[in-house]
């Protein structure tokens, strides 16, 4: 595994009901078949979060439904280790 470009002790769970204006994009940390994982810094407290970005327009109907189900199911909000 490659070295990290950020400190994991600064990472913590965040609420999904925040607007993107509260965040500063730092860098893309991974890319997959349907989107990318992007590291952001929260402007008010400098905490770091990784958000999954998916372009829904590039997905077919079944893939869009799976992506929406993932969002509805929620994430575990466990700190990265």
GIKASUL-V159734 format. One record per residue. RES is the residue in one small letter. SS is DSSP state (A for helix, B for strand, O for the rest). OMEGA is omega in whole degrees, 0 to 359 (* if undefined). D_FIRST is the distance of its C-alpha to the first C-alpha in Angstrom with 1 decimal. Layout:
BEGIN
RES	SS	OMEGA	D_FIRST
RES	SS	OMEGA	D_FIRST
END
This chain:
BEGIN
x	O	180	0.0
x	O	179	3.8
x	O	180	6.7
x	O	178	9.0
x	O	180	12.4
x	O	181	14.3
x	O	183	15.4
x	A	179	14.8
x	A	177	18.2
x	A	182	19.9
x	B	176	18.8
x	O	181	21.5
x	O	178	23.1
x	O	179	25.5
x	O	179	28.5
x	O	184	28.5
x	O	179	32.0
x	O	180	31.2
x	O	181	31.9
x	A	178	29.5
x	A	180	31.9
x	A	186	30.6
x	B	174	27.1
x	B	180	25.9
x	B	180	23.1
x	B	180	20.4
x	B	173	17.9
x	B	182	16.3
x	B	178	12.8
x	B	177	12.7
x	B	179	15.3
x	O	183	16.7
x	O	186	19.9
x	O	182	22.0
x	B	181	20.6
x	B	175	18.0
x	B	187	16.4
x	B	177	17.8
x	B	178	17.5
x	B	172	21.1
x	B	176	23.1
x	B	189	26.1
x	O	186	29.0
x	O	182	31.2
x	O	178	28.9
x	O	176	25.8
x	O	183	23.6
x	B	177	20.4
x	B	173	19.9
x	B	181	17.7
x	B	176	20.2
x	B	179	20.0
x	B	181	22.4
x	B	175	24.1
x	O	185	27.1
x	A	180	29.5
x	A	181	31.9
x	A	185	29.5
x	O	173	29.6
x	O	186	32.4
x	A	181	34.3
x	A	179	32.4
x	A	177	29.0
x	A	180	30.6
x	A	178	31.9
x	A	179	28.6
x	A	178	27.1
x	A	177	30.1
x	A	179	29.9
x	A	179	26.4
x	A	181	27.7
x	A	180	30.8
x	A	179	29.0
x	O	179	27.1
x	O	186	23.8
x	O	182	23.3
x	O	176	22.8
x	O	178	20.5
x	O	176	18.6
x	O	179	14.8
x	O	*	13.3
END
